[in-house]
Amino acid sequence: MSSGYVFPYTLTGAYGRDYKTKQAVLDDWNGSKDFIATDPLARNGGGYVNKEDVIRDGWSSVMVRYNKNRNVTRIPVGRIVGVTR
């Protein structure tokens, strides 16, 4: 049984970053870059978060919107992930 919450954070790129591909999202996620938590249930009502923040807060996954918010990908938290072909 997972200790994480049922509903994942919804994130977008921070500091004006917009990702064109899922791999670009994963590269920055695994590199502990900041993202903006757009979910009102997020820690402190939103703001900047990174991989370590959501691991500490006990979330089991995050949803990241990219490509001008037209695409979304789910990322499991707590392990390094990558695109598999």
C-alpha positions in Angstrom: 0.0 0.0 0.0 1.4 3.4 -1.0 1.9 6.1 1.6 1.3 8.8 -1.1 -1.9 10.7 -1.7 -4.4 9.6 -4.2 -4.5 12.8 -6.2 -1.3 14.0 -7.8 0.1 17.5 -7.9 -0.5 19.2 -11.2 2.7 21.0 -12.3 3.9 23.3 -15.1 7.4 24.5 -15.9 8.8 27.2 -13.7 10.5 30.4 -14.6 8.9 30.6 -18.1 10.0 27.1 -19.1 7.7 25.2 -21.5 8.6 21.8 -22.6 8.2 20.5 -26.1 8.5 16.8 -25.3 7.9 14.4 -22.5 11.6 13.6 -22.4 12.5 17.2 -21.7 10.0 17.2 -18.8 11.6 14.1 -17.4 15.1 15.4 -17.8 14.3 18.5 -15.7 12.3 16.5 -13.2 15.1 14.0 -12.7 17.5 17.0 -12.5 15.5 18.4 -9.6 14.5 21.6 -11.5 11.7 23.7 -10.0 8.1 23.4 -11.3 5.0 25.4 -10.4 2.3 23.6 -8.4 -0.9 24.7 -9.9 -3.1 22.5 -7.7 -4.8 24.3 -4.8 -4.2 21.2 -2.6 -0.4 21.5 -3.1 1.9 22.5 -0.3 1.5 26.1 0.7 -1.4 26.4 -1.8 0.9 26.1 -4.8 4.2 27.8 -5.6 7.5 26.3 -6.6 8.2 22.6 -6.0 10.7 20.1 -7.2 11.2 16.3 -6.9 12.5 16.4 -3.4 9.6 18.5 -2.2 6.9 16.1 -3.4 8.8 13.1 -2.1 9.0 14.8 1.3 5.3 15.6 1.2 4.5 12.0 0.5 2.9 12.3 -2.9 3.1 9.1 -5.1 3.0 10.9 -8.5 2.7 14.2 -10.2 1.0 15.3 -13.4 3.1 17.8 -15.5 1.5 19.9 -18.2 3.7 20.8 -21.2 3.7 21.9 -24.8 1.7 25.1 -24.0 -0.4 23.1 -21.6 -1.8 21.0 -24.4 -0.2 17.7 -23.2 0.1 16.1 -19.8 2.2 13.3 -18.4 2.1 11.4 -15.2 5.4 10.9 -13.3 5.7 8.4 -10.5 7.6 10.0 -7.6 10.6 8.5 -5.8 12.5 7.0 -8.6 14.3 8.1 -11.8 12.0 7.7 -14.8 12.6 8.0 -18.5 10.8 7.5 -21.7 10.9 3.9 -22.9 10.5 3.1 -26.5 
